[in-house]
Amino acid sequence: MNTETSRALFGRAKALIPGGVNSPVRACGSVGADPLFIQSADGCHLTDADGNRFIDYVGSWGPLILGHNHPAVLEAVMDAARRGASFGAPTELEIELAELITEALPAMEMVRMVNSGTEATMSALRLARGYTGRDTIIKFDGCYHGHADTLLVGAGSGVATLNIPGSPGVPASVVAHTLSLPYNDIDGFRKVMAEKGDSAAAVIVEPVAGNMGTVPPADGFLAALREETRRRGALLIFDEVMSGFRVARGGAQILYGIEPDLTCLGKIIGGGLPVGAYGGRKEIMERIAPQGPVYQAGTLSGNPLAMAAGAATLKELKKPGFYRRLEGLSGELAAGLLKAAQDAGIPAVGNRVGSMLGLFFTDRPVRNFEDAKTSNLDLFAAYYKGMRDKGIYLAPSQFEAGFVSAAHTAEAIDRTVGAAREVLDGLRDRFGK
Ligand SMILES: *Cc1c(COP(=O)(O)O)cnc(C)c1O
């Protein structure tokens, strides 16, 4: 495959943009590849700067549940753009998107729009601290909640990993109130809540984890979070930036029937444009300025183009049978990939919730970050490169979820599974049992 143009563009980018990219994982560093520069996309396909065409399972890291350039989304954005890009004043589009969100997630009685998932989680935490008058935040290893200081706590094993900033530039004092616990460890969580729950402002979790690969919640895990937070007077925050409108229209909270106090959204609700949102019970949300004293603002928040793209997307998701079809395609893909690995004698575990999925190259069930980290990353890198050479565009990391969109077809899934069979078979000698 000729990727000369991408290589040249990467060279130009590296001189001006740190690492040549505006978000680290795009650089493909962990799989030892160079990034492809994208020229255009449509449906489930991407075309790179050299004219190579790929079946896309990244979907802009989650937002594009309808695929690229869905006609209704495109039309809505064009229409909004013709009326003006930004006003810094309220528009009806903001109400429309808020209505589409709150009707799908009834636990979000009120919602505030922001510009990214990071802003949503950061603001939800401030609100939780402002509302409870407490400082401690409990999160889980391997869950990613954006790049705000408070939440960049290094994942670690054991019970509570305290006070370890996950990046230079994050003062230890800023994360002194953040605890990170193993995902899906119900007993460990209950123990920490018994000791520290009374000082906890919030427990924040990805109710379906998607940032250590795809890891579903264990039976009873989300219910335990709900029970303990209620008992101790802490707020439960579901970070559904990825899972919202993805694993079900109402997200994981509807799928598993657990109601959080606050919810963070992003990705799909922006239809490919930069959007985030946080919301929850009225009594809590009313603490936000200008209604209440907890400050949070944004020059471009509620941007009309972004609201239009989001609303057009969410309307499509209401069509009968939408999630059923997506579930069918995703199930086919997950089963096909796992079988391809098994037939090649390569140890693999397939996790999937709805159209969020992942294949871990390990032989133990993946229930948390420790399990995920037992994956063979050399094997993943070889698999990634092999698939890319065959026109299949996967996320360049073992610890990212894959996404199926409504624009994928049974033929695209078949082609993908066929490519995986060839690639994994070719890796049998190096990595097979
Ligand atoms: C992507 C993601 C974020 C961060 O959103 P950005 O828009 O990248 O800031 C936060 N939480 C979860 C669960 C995510 O998947």
The ligand as an SDF file (V2000), in Angstrom:
LIG
                    3D

 15 15  0  0  0  0  0  0  0  0999 V2000
  -13.7690   10.4290   24.8810 C   0  0  0  0  0  0  0  0  0  0  0  0
  -14.0910   10.3790   26.3260 C   0  0  0  0  0  0  0  0  0  0  0  0
  -13.9410   11.4900   27.1720 C   0  0  0  0  0  0  0  0  0  0  0  0
  -13.2840   12.7600   26.7240 C   0  0  0  0  0  0  0  0  0  0  0  0
  -14.0020   13.4230   25.7390 O   0  0  0  0  0  0  0  0  0  0  0  0
  -13.2350   14.5000   24.8290 P   0  0  0  0  0  0  0  0  0  0  0  0
  -14.3150   15.0350   23.9560 O   0  0  0  0  0  0  0  0  0  0  0  0
  -12.1500   13.7680   24.1290 O   0  0  0  0  0  0  0  0  0  0  0  0
  -12.7020   15.5380   25.7680 O   0  0  0  0  0  0  0  0  0  0  0  0
  -14.3730   11.3910   28.4740 C   0  0  0  0  0  0  0  0  0  0  0  0
  -14.9180   10.2540   28.9350 N   0  0  0  0  0  0  0  0  0  0  0  0
  -15.0870    9.1720   28.1660 C   0  0  0  0  0  0  0  0  0  0  0  0
  -15.7090    7.9470   28.7410 C   0  0  0  0  0  0  0  0  0  0  0  0
  -14.6510    9.1840   26.8430 C   0  0  0  0  0  0  0  0  0  0  0  0
  -14.7700    8.0770   26.1000 O   0  0  0  0  0  0  0  0  0  0  0  0
  1  2  1  0
  2  3  1  0
  2 14  2  0
  3  4  1  0
  3 10  2  0
  4  5  1  0
  5  6  1  0
  6  7  2  0
  6  8  1  0
  6  9  1  0
 10 11  1  0
 11 12  2  0
 12 13  1  0
 12 14  1  0
 14 15  1  0
M  END
$$$$
